Amino acid sequence: MAKIPGGNPIKNERATACKCAEIEDFTVHDWRHHWASHCVMAGIDLITIMNMGGWKSLRMVQRYSSVSVEHMRESINKLN
């Protein structure tokens, strides 16, 4: 996304940050996925994430969140 003079300042800042980091095709929507996933991996319960994220159902929280392989490995190791 190109920076548009006089355009939306949030989109312009995101575009500038992504360009500096050489990241392509990263949207504000992607931040919601990233945020929800990190909340889950931090141990925040799904109801709280649902309320903070503005979702109306747990199904949407589950759709937006995922956990890393490392997080799954650490969780399994807790059973040992």
N, C-alpha and C positions, 0 to 999 in steps of 0.2 A: 504494500500500500504506500503510495507516495504522499509526502507531506503536502497539504493543500494550504496555501496562504489564506488566512482569514477563515479557515475551516474549523472544525470541531477541535478544540485544544487537546482533549484527551486522546482522540484518534491521532492527532499530529504527534503528541509525545510518545505514544505507543509506536507509531511508525518510525520515529527517530531512534528510539531505544532498540527496536528490532533490527533496524539497519545497522546500528553500531555493533550489535551483538551478532550480526550476520545470521539472523533468524528470519526465515521466510514463512509465510502463511500462518502466522500466530494471531489469533483474534481475542477479543475480550471474552468471548464464549469459552475459549481455551483456559482462560484464567479461572473460570468457575469450576471446570474439571480439576484443575491443579489444586485450587483451594480446598475443594471438597475431599479430594484424595489425601491431602496432607492433614486435614482435620481428622479423618478416619485413622490414619497412621499415628496421629498424636493421641489417640484414645478418646476423642470426644464422641459422646454417644450420638446416634443417628437422629434422635428427636431434636437435640440441640442444634445439630448441623442443619436439619430441615428448617428450623425456625430462623437461624441466623442467615441461611441462604435464601429464604423466602419461598421455599418449595412447599407445596400443599400435600405432598405424599412422600412416604418413605421410599416408594418405588423410584421417584425421581432422584432422591439422594443416592440410591443404589446405582442408578444409571450414570450419574455424574461422577461417582467416586470409584476409585480402584486402588489397589495396594501394590507396592513394589514386590519384586521377588525377594529382596532382602528382608522386607517386613514379614512376608510369609515365613521365611526361613527362621527369623527370630521368634516368631509366634510358635512354630513347631518345636524349637529348642526349649521353650518354656515347659513343655510337657515332659522333658527328660529329667 
